[in-house]
Amino acid sequence: MKRNYIKIMVLLITTIGILSSCKKFLDVQPEDKVLETQLFSTKQGIKTVLNGLYINLANNQLYGENLTLSTIEILAQRYNIPSTHNLTKIASYAYNDNPTLTRLENIWTNSYSTILNINAFLENVDKYPGVLDQKTEKIYKGEAIAMRAFLHFDLLRLYGPRYNTVDSTKQSLPYYEATKSTVNPLLPANSFIQKIIDDLNTAETLLAEDEIIANGVNTAAANATVDFLKNNRNYRLNYYAVKGLKARVFLYRGDKISALKYAKEVMAVASYFPWTTSTNALSEKQNPDRVFTTEMMFGIMNTQLYTRYLALFDPGVSDANILAPIAARLNTVYENNENDYRFNLNWQIPTTGVKAYKTFYKYADVIDKTKVFRFSIPLLKISEVYLIAAESEPVSANGVAYLNTVRANRGLTALATTVNLNTEIQKEYQKEFFGEGQLFYYYKRRNVTSVPNGSAASGNVTVNYAVPMPQSEALYR
């Protein structure tokens, strides 16, 4: 089994050409022990493996597409997917038919493969002590353990039961904290989510010396192009990303007190994740940062992003393949308000005349190919932290104030304290996270069983949250 894990790590690394200089060596000495030593006996080798884990998150089977751009968003009824569309089975929750079946299998397999690689990484860092200085070792371990928690949590949100109580005992999924050949048992949801929290607590402790705490996101701005991933901490699972993730997890669990606590700790350093500007959102036409990367607490870089944009959202894609909402539905989501940065910037009727309706430009490329935000997909933003605080705040007026902070930074006017807070929060989730994969999880957490039908101009559809465990896993149960 161990041989397989090492091979997975090699695959991740060689895919991006990092180990090209070792190719001849690997060809003549393919033993796992030699490979393991080669990787973990140098600082560069260890960093290479960790970078490979982040790169795997950006795989199109995971956050490069399925869990952000397409599959998870179709489940949330984001787009018009009529019966003639090639992805109609996903929109109709036909979980046992393709392409739904294959996509769900790929998400599961790639998530758990990455988790096993994370565990192999952690075990090997311990096996080769002294290669890294103590501070760097803690940071690397903290990031890896946080990544393990991040993946397990999204597996729970997708395949697990609806977590409807603070101490849900419904059977959920297996949790893996080591590389071993045995199949781990399915855990009750409360035990599973506690393991997530335990991992995040450990990660937070290990990341206590993260440079982001003192220096902000760009810890070495002058040298950012030398080691982008190292110096731009919002592309790593940094100290504040862990706190934001804890707020997300606790809210999902139903523990609003803890969710608010961690949300406030992040909001205390909100200046590290500055809101986008009206100039960027409304005035910049050639090179806008449409994904608002300055607000990003954690995100990935998918080098295939623009290929995926062209395949999924480009105006030239046929109606039977494009992912785009019905115009009336889109206008309702944004309340016909062109002042909303997200509506004005990311939705346009193509000037070429190939489509008479607005298409999605959030992940379209920009003219200046040197922009650092290119290829970026946000996985956690400061806006979500404010929405978590708004929902968790026991004093309604304070919750509205947090919500109004988000609205103000999206070009919208303030709401009165008398509004229905949950209704307005839901509206913001619908507006804010297009192409980021959070709306389906929001609906599931809130048990919103009837949602606007993305494939009709009016009416609702019943969401099926019972996403089945893939058949390849079920065979072992």
C-alpha positions in Angstrom: 0.0 0.0 0.0 2.8 2.3 0.9 4.3 1.9 -2.6 1.0 3.2 -4.1 1.1 6.3 -1.9 4.6 7.1 -3.0 3.7 6.6 -6.6 0.8 9.0 -6.2 3.2 11.6 -4.9 5.5 11.1 -7.7 2.7 11.4 -10.2 1.7 14.7 -8.7 5.2 16.0 -8.9 6.2 14.7 -12.3 3.0 16.0 -13.8 4.2 19.5 -13.4 7.8 18.7 -14.4 9.3 19.4 -11.0 11.3 16.1 -10.9 12.4 16.2 -14.6 16.0 16.4 -13.4 15.5 13.1 -11.5 13.9 11.2 -14.4 17.0 9.1 -15.2 17.6 8.4 -11.6 14.1 7.2 -11.1 14.2 5.1 -14.2 17.2 3.1 -13.0 16.3 3.0 -9.3 12.6 2.7 -8.9 12.6 1.4 -5.4 10.2 3.2 -3.0 12.9 3.6 -0.3 15.3 5.4 -2.7 12.5 7.7 -4.0 11.4 8.5 -0.5 14.9 9.4 0.6 15.4 11.5 -2.5 12.3 13.5 -1.7 12.5 14.0 2.0 16.2 14.3 2.6 16.3 17.9 1.3 14.4 21.1 2.0 13.6 21.5 -1.6 12.3 18.0 -1.9 9.9 18.4 1.0 8.7 21.8 -0.3 8.2 20.2 -3.7 5.9 17.5 -2.3 3.9 20.0 -0.3 3.5 22.2 -3.4 2.4 19.0 -5.3 -0.5 18.7 -2.8 -1.7 22.2 -3.4 -1.4 21.6 -7.2 -3.6 18.5 -6.8 -6.3 20.6 -5.1 -6.4 22.6 -8.3 -7.1 19.5 -10.4 -10.2 19.8 -12.5 -11.7 16.8 -10.7 -11.5 18.8 -7.4 -11.4 22.6 -7.0 -10.2 23.3 -10.5 -13.7 22.6 -11.8 -16.0 20.0 -10.2 -16.2 21.6 -6.7 -16.2 25.2 -7.9 -17.2 25.9 -11.5 -19.5 23.1 -12.6 -20.8 20.1 -10.8 -21.5 21.5 -7.4 -23.0 24.7 -8.9 -25.3 22.7 -11.1 -26.5 20.8 -8.0 -27.4 24.3 -6.6 -29.5 25.0 -9.7 -27.2 27.9 -10.7 -27.6 27.4 -14.5 -30.2 26.6 -17.2 -29.7 22.9 -17.8 -32.7 21.8 -20.0 -33.3 18.2 -21.1 -31.1 18.7 -24.2 -28.1 19.8 -22.1 -25.2 17.4 -21.8 -25.2 17.8 -18.0 -28.9 17.5 -17.4 -28.5 14.4 -15.3 -26.6 16.4 -12.7 -29.3 19.1 -12.6 -32.0 16.5 -12.1 -30.1 14.7 -9.3 -29.8 11.5 -11.2 -26.9 10.3 -9.0 -26.7 6.8 -10.5 -26.5 8.0 -14.1 -23.6 9.5 -16.0 -22.1 12.0 -16.1 -23.2 12.5 -12.5 -22.0 9.0 -11.4 -18.5 9.5 -12.8 -18.1 13.0 -11.6 -19.0 12.1 -8.0 -16.7 9.1 -8.2 -13.9 11.3 -9.4 -14.4 13.9 -6.6 -14.4 11.1 -4.0 -11.4 9.3 -5.4 -9.3 12.4 -5.9 -10.2 13.8 -2.4 -9.2 10.6 -0.6 -6.1 10.1 -2.7 -5.0 13.6 -1.8 -5.7 12.9 1.9 -3.6 9.8 1.7 -0.8 11.8 0.1 -1.1 14.4 2.9 -0.7 11.6 5.5 2.3 10.2 3.6 3.8 13.7 3.6 3.3 14.1 7.3 4.7 10.7 8.1 7.8 11.2 6.0 8.6 14.6 7.4 8.6 12.9 10.8 10.7 10.0 9.5 13.4 12.4 8.3 13.9 14.8 11.2 16.2 17.8 11.1 16.0 18.4 7.3 13.7 21.4 7.9 14.3 24.0 10.6 11.8 23.8 13.4 9.7 26.8 12.3 9.4 25.7 8.7 8.5 22.2 9.8 5.7 23.5 11.9 4.4 25.7 9.1 4.5 22.9 6.5 2.8 20.4 8.9 0.2 23.0 9.9 -0.7 23.6 6.2 -0.9 19.9 5.4 -3.1 19.1 8.4 -5.3 22.0 7.6 -5.6 20.7 4.0 -6.6 17.3 5.4 -9.3 18.9 7.4 -10.4 21.1 4.5 -10.9 18.0 2.2 -12.6 15.9 4.8 -15.0 18.7 5.5 -16.1 19.1 1.9 -16.5 15.4 1.6 -18.8 15.6 4.6 -20.7 18.5 3.2 -21.2 16.7 -0.1 -21.6 13.0 0.7 -22.5 13.2 4.4 -25.9 13.5 6.0 -27.5 16.8 6.6 -26.0 18.0 9.9 -29.1 19.2 11.5 -28.1 19.2 15.2 -25.0 20.3 17.1 -24.4 16.6 18.0 -25.6 14.7 15.0 -25.1 11.0 15.3 -26.0 10.0 11.7 -23.6 7.7 10.0 -21.2 9.6 7.7 -17.8 8.9 6.2 -14.4 7.4 7.0 -11.7 9.8 8.3 -8.1 9.0 7.4 -5.2 10.3 9.6 -2.5 7.8 8.5 -1.4 5.8 5.5 -2.5 2.2 6.0 -4.0 -0.6 4.0 -7.1 -1.1 6.1 -10.5 0.5 5.3 -11.5 2.9 8.0 -15.0 2.6 9.5 -17.8 5.0 8.7 -18.0 7.5 11.6 -21.1 9.2 13.2 -21.3 12.7 11.9 -20.4 14.2 15.3 -17.3 12.1 15.6 -16.3 13.0 12.0 -16.7 16.7 12.5 -14.8 16.6 15.8 -11.8 15.1 14.0 -12.0 18.0 11.5 -12.0 20.4 14.4 -9.2 18.5 16.1 -7.1 18.8 12.9 -7.8 22.5 12.6 -6.9 23.1 16.3 -3.6 21.3 15.7 -3.0 23.3 12.5 -3.7 26.6 14.2 -1.2 25.8 16.9 1.5 24.7 14.4 0.9 27.9 12.3 1.3 30.2 15.3 4.5 31.6 13.8 3.0 32.1 10.3 4.5 35.2 8.7 1.0 36.3 7.7 0.4 37.3 11.4 3.0 40.0 11.3 3.4 40.8 7.6 0.0 40.2 6.1 -0.7 38.2 2.9 2.4 39.3 0.9 5.1 38.3 3.3 7.8 39.2 0.9 6.2 41.4 -1.7 9.5 42.5 -3.3 10.3 38.9 -4.1 6.8 37.6 -4.7 7.7 36.4 -8.2 10.5 34.3 -6.9 8.3 32.0 -4.8 4.7 33.0 -5.4 3.1 30.3 -3.3 5.4 30.9 -0.4 5.2 34.7 -0.3 1.5 35.1 -1.2 0.1 33.4 1.9 -3.5 33.5 0.7 -2.6 30.7 -1.8 -1.6 28.5 1.2 -3.7 27.3 4.2 -2.4 30.1 6.4 -3.1 30.9 10.0 -6.1 33.1 9.3 -7.5 30.8 6.7 -7.6 28.1 9.4 -9.5 30.4 11.7 -11.9 31.3 8.9 -12.3 27.6 8.1 -13.1 26.9 11.8 -15.8 29.5 11.6 -17.3 27.7 8.6 -17.1 24.3 10.3 -18.6 25.5 13.5 -21.5 27.2 11.7 -22.1 24.0 9.8 -22.2 22.1 13.1 -24.7 24.5 14.5 -22.3 26.0 17.1 -22.9 29.7 16.4 -21.0 30.8 19.5 -17.8 29.3 18.3 -18.5 30.3 14.7 -18.8 33.9 15.8 -15.7 33.7 18.0 -13.5 32.7 15.1 -15.2 35.0 12.6 -14.5 38.0 14.9 -10.8 36.9 15.2 -10.5 37.1 11.4 -12.5 40.3 11.1 -10.0 41.9 13.6 -7.4 41.6 10.8 -9.8 42.3 7.9 -7.3 44.8 6.5 -5.1 41.9 5.5 -7.8 40.9 3.1 -8.9 44.3 1.7 -12.2 44.6 -0.2 -12.1 45.1 -3.9 -12.5 48.7 -5.1 -15.2 50.3 -7.2 -12.6 51.2 -9.7 -11.7 47.5 -10.2 -15.3 46.4 -10.2 -16.9 49.1 -12.3 -14.3 51.0 -14.2 -11.4 48.6 -15.1 -12.4 47.1 -18.5 -9.2 45.4 -19.7 -7.7 43.8 -16.6 -10.3 43.6 -13.8 -9.7 41.2 -10.9 -13.1 39.6 -11.3 -12.5 37.1 -8.5 -11.5 39.7 -5.9 -8.3 38.0 -4.9 -7.4 40.7 -2.5 -10.3 39.4 -0.3 -9.2 35.8 -0.7 -8.1 34.1 2.5 -7.4 30.9 0.7 -7.5 30.0 -2.9 -5.9 27.9 -5.6 -4.2 28.6 -8.9 -5.5 26.4 -11.7 -3.3 26.6 -14.8 -6.2 25.1 -16.8 -8.7 27.7 -15.7 -9.0 29.5 -19.0 -9.3 26.2 -20.9 -12.2 25.3 -18.6 -13.7 28.8 -19.0 -13.7 28.4 -22.8 -15.3 24.9 -22.5 -18.0 25.9 -19.9 -18.8 29.6 -20.1 -17.5 31.2 -23.2 -20.3 32.8 -25.4 -19.3 30.7 -28.3 -20.2 27.4 -26.5 -23.5 26.0 -27.8 -26.7 26.2 -25.8 -26.5 22.5 -25.3 -23.2 22.8 -23.4 -22.9 26.3 -22.0 -23.3 27.0 -18.3 -25.5 30.2 -18.1 -28.6 31.1 -16.2 -32.0 32.1 -17.6 -32.0 35.9 -17.8 -35.0 36.3 -15.6 -33.4 34.1 -12.9 -30.2 36.0 -13.0 -31.9 39.4 -12.8 -33.9 38.1 -9.8 -30.7 37.0 -8.0 -29.1 40.4 -8.4 -32.4 42.3 -8.0 -31.9 44.0 -11.3 -29.2 46.2 -9.7 -26.4 47.1 -12.0 -24.7 48.9 -9.2 -23.8 45.5 -7.7 -20.2 44.9 -8.5 -20.7 41.2 -9.0 -23.5 41.7 -11.5 -21.9 44.6 -13.4 -18.5 43.0 -13.7 -19.2 39.3 -14.2 -22.3 39.1 -16.3 -22.5 40.6 -19.8 -24.3 40.1 -23.1 -21.5 39.2 -25.6 -20.7 42.0 -28.0 -20.3 39.5 -30.8 -24.0 38.7 -31.0 -23.5 35.0 -30.5 -25.8 35.0 -27.4 -28.7 37.3 -26.6 -28.4 36.6 -22.9 -25.8 37.4 -20.3 -22.9 34.9 -19.9 -20.5 34.4 -17.1 -17.2 36.3 -17.3 -15.8 35.8 -13.8 -13.1 33.4 -15.0 -12.4 34.9 -18.4 -8.8 35.8 -19.0 -7.5 39.4 -19.0 -5.3 41.2 -21.5 -2.2 41.6 -19.2 -0.8 38.1 -18.8 1.5 39.3 -16.0 -1.4 39.9 -13.5 -0.8 37.8 -10.4 -4.5 37.1 -10.0 -4.7 35.1 -13.2 -5.7 31.4 -12.8 -7.1 32.1 -9.3 -10.2 30.4 -7.8 -11.2 31.6 -4.3 -12.0 28.9 -1.8 -12.5 31.1 1.3 -13.0 34.9 1.3 -13.4 37.6 3.9 -16.9 38.2 2.7 -18.0 34.7 3.8 -16.5 35.4 7.3 -18.8 38.5 7.6 -21.8 36.4 6.4 -21.0 33.8 9.0 -20.8 36.5 11.7 -24.1 38.0 10.5 -25.8 34.6 10.8 -24.2 33.7 14.2 -24.7 37.0 15.9 -27.3 36.8 18.7 -28.2 40.5 18.4 -30.0 41.0 15.1 -28.9 44.6 14.7 -25.3 43.5 14.9 -25.9 40.8 12.4 -27.4 43.3 10.0 -24.4 45.5 10.5 -22.0 42.7 9.4 -24.2 42.0 6.4 -24.2 45.7 5.5 -20.4 45.6 5.5 -20.5 43.1 2.7 -23.2 45.0 0.9 -21.3 48.3 1.1 -18.3 46.7 -0.5 -20.5 45.4 -3.3 -21.9 48.8 -4.2 -25.2 48.2 -2.4 -27.1 50.4 0.1 -27.5 49.5 3.7 -30.5 47.4 4.9 -32.7 48.5 7.8 -32.3 46.6 11.1 -35.9 45.4 10.7 -35.2 43.2 7.7 -35.5 39.4 7.8 -31.8 38.7 8.4 -31.8 35.0 7.2 -33.6 36.0 4.0 -31.1 38.7 3.2 -28.1 36.4 4.1 -29.4 33.8 1.7 -29.7 36.5 -1.0 -26.0 37.4 -0.5 -24.9 33.7 -0.7 -26.7 33.5 -4.0 -25.0 36.6 -5.3 -21.5 36.3 -3.8 -20.4 32.7 -4.6 -21.2 32.2 -8.2 -18.5 29.8 -9.5 -17.1 29.2 -6.1 -19.1 26.2 -5.0 -20.6 27.4 -1.7 -24.3 27.7 -2.4 -25.2 24.0 -2.5 -23.6 23.6 0.9 -25.5 26.6 2.3 -28.8 25.2 1.1 -28.0 21.8 2.6 -26.9 23.3 6.0 -30.1 25.4 6.1 -32.2 22.5 4.8 -33.6 24.7 2.0 -35.3 21.8 0.2 -37.1 23.9 -2.4 -35.0 26.3 -4.4 -35.5 28.3 -7.7 -35.5 25.9 -10.7 -32.4 27.0 -12.7 -33.9 25.5 -15.8 -37.2 27.4 -15.8 -38.1 31.1 -15.7 -40.3 30.5 -12.6 -41.1 27.8 -10.1 -39.0 25.8 -7.7 -37.4 22.4 -7.6 -36.8 20.0 -4.7 -33.1 19.5 -4.0 -31.9 15.9 -3.3 -29.2 16.2 -0.7 -28.7 12.4 -0.4 -25.6 12.2 -2.5 -24.6 8.5 -2.5 -21.3 7.1 -1.5 -19.6 6.0 -4.8 -20.0 2.4 -5.7 -16.2 1.7 -5.5 -16.3 2.7 -1.8 -19.7 1.0 -1.1 -18.2 -2.4 -2.2 -16.0 -2.3 1.0 -18.9 -1.6 3.3 
